[in-house]
Amino acid sequence: MGSFPCIPYHLIQRTGRIKLSDEVRILDLPMIGITFLLVCIGWVFFRANNAEQAWIILSEVFSSSLFSIPSVRPYNVFLYIGIMLCLEWVGRSDHFPLNKSFNLLPRLAKWFSYSILIIMIVFFSAGQQSFIYFQF
């Protein structure tokens, strides 16, 4: 399961000849989306108690409700996701994407950003959970 998210990248990598520049390619977004989708599907199989439960979960996810408008729309979550996508896009060619973004900030802004991240981790953490490999 560890290498299957890379398959679409290599398939598209060979055919993707249209480039915006040397770094940015038009096919980067579909590759990211395909990889994300395959990793999420892999997580379902990894976290399910058995294959039958994984198929039930996936059939519910990909049912007709996928195309319906949800009644609850957490707009703040979309904001957080958008911010993180922008930060990742800026530093996608580096090994440490946030490092590139934060190095451009003054020292006071860096410490403020780190403080906000620590506060968010403390307040939004789900509490104590057992280690994932203990379930096996």
JOGITA-V599172 format. One record per residue. N is the residue number from 0. PSI is psi in whole degrees, -180 to 180 (none if undefined). BURIAL is + if it has 16 or more other C-alpha atoms within 10 Angstrom, else -. D_LAST is the distance of its C-alpha to the last C-alpha in Angstrom with 1 decimal. Layout:
# JOGITA-V599172
N:PSI:BURIAL:D_LAST
N:PSI:BURIAL:D_LAST
This chain:
# JOGITA-V599172
0:-20:-:16.4
1:-29:-:17.6
2:-5:-:21.3
3:-26:-:21.9
4:-19:+:23.3
5:-17:-:26.0
6:-51:-:27.5
7:-34:+:29.6
8:-45:+:30.8
9:-34:-:32.2
10:-43:-:33.7
11:-31:-:35.5
12:-41:-:36.3
13:-34:-:38.6
14:-17:-:40.4
15:91:-:40.7
16:-12:-:44.1
17:124:-:45.4
18:144:-:45.2
19:-37:-:46.4
20:-169:-:46.8
21:-30:-:45.2
22:-43:-:42.2
23:127:-:41.7
24:150:-:41.1
25:-34:-:41.5
26:9:+:38.3
27:-44:-:36.1
28:-46:-:35.2
29:-36:-:34.1
30:-41:+:32.0
31:-44:-:30.3
32:-43:-:29.9
33:-44:+:28.4
34:-44:+:25.9
35:-44:-:24.9
36:-46:-:24.6
37:-36:+:22.5
38:-42:+:20.1
39:-41:-:19.8
40:-39:-:19.2
41:-38:+:16.5
42:-37:-:14.8
43:-46:+:15.2
44:-34:+:13.3
45:-38:-:10.5
46:-18:-:10.3
47:151:-:11.1
48:-32:-:9.4
49:174:-:11.4
50:-35:-:14.3
51:-44:-:16.9
52:-38:-:15.8
53:-43:+:15.9
54:-36:-:19.3
55:-45:-:20.5
56:-47:+:19.7
57:-35:-:21.4
58:-34:-:24.3
59:-38:-:24.9
60:-45:-:24.8
61:28:-:27.3
62:-175:-:29.5
63:-19:-:33.1
64:-13:-:32.2
65:-32:-:31.2
66:5:-:34.9
67:156:-:36.0
68:125:-:37.0
69:150:-:34.6
70:-27:-:36.4
71:126:-:34.8
72:98:-:35.4
73:91:-:34.2
74:-30:-:36.7
75:-31:-:35.6
76:-40:-:32.2
77:-37:-:34.2
78:-47:-:36.2
79:-42:-:33.3
80:-42:-:31.8
81:-42:-:35.2
82:-47:-:35.7
83:-37:-:32.5
84:-41:-:33.3
85:-44:-:36.7
86:-41:+:35.5
87:-37:+:33.1
88:-40:-:35.9
89:-41:-:38.3
90:27:-:36.2
91:-19:-:34.3
92:-7:-:36.0
93:163:-:35.0
94:-29:-:31.9
95:88:-:32.0
96:-41:-:33.3
97:-26:+:33.9
98:-43:-:35.8
99:-42:+:38.5
100:-43:-:38.9
101:-25:+:39.1
102:-20:-:41.5
103:-16:-:44.1
104:152:-:44.2
105:162:-:46.4
106:-42:-:44.9
107:-41:-:45.3
108:-35:-:43.5
109:-48:-:40.6
110:-37:-:40.2
111:-44:-:40.6
112:-44:-:37.8
113:-40:-:35.5
114:-44:-:36.3
115:-42:-:35.6
116:-43:-:32.2
117:-43:-:31.3
118:-42:-:32.6
119:-39:-:30.7
120:-43:-:27.4
121:-47:-:28.3
122:-29:-:29.5
123:8:-:27.1
124:151:-:23.8
125:4:-:21.5
126:-172:-:21.2
127:129:-:18.5
128:151:-:15.0
129:152:-:11.8
130:138:-:10.4
131:-33:-:8.3
132:-8:-:5.8
133:-15:-:5.5
134:-11:-:3.8
135:none:-:0.0
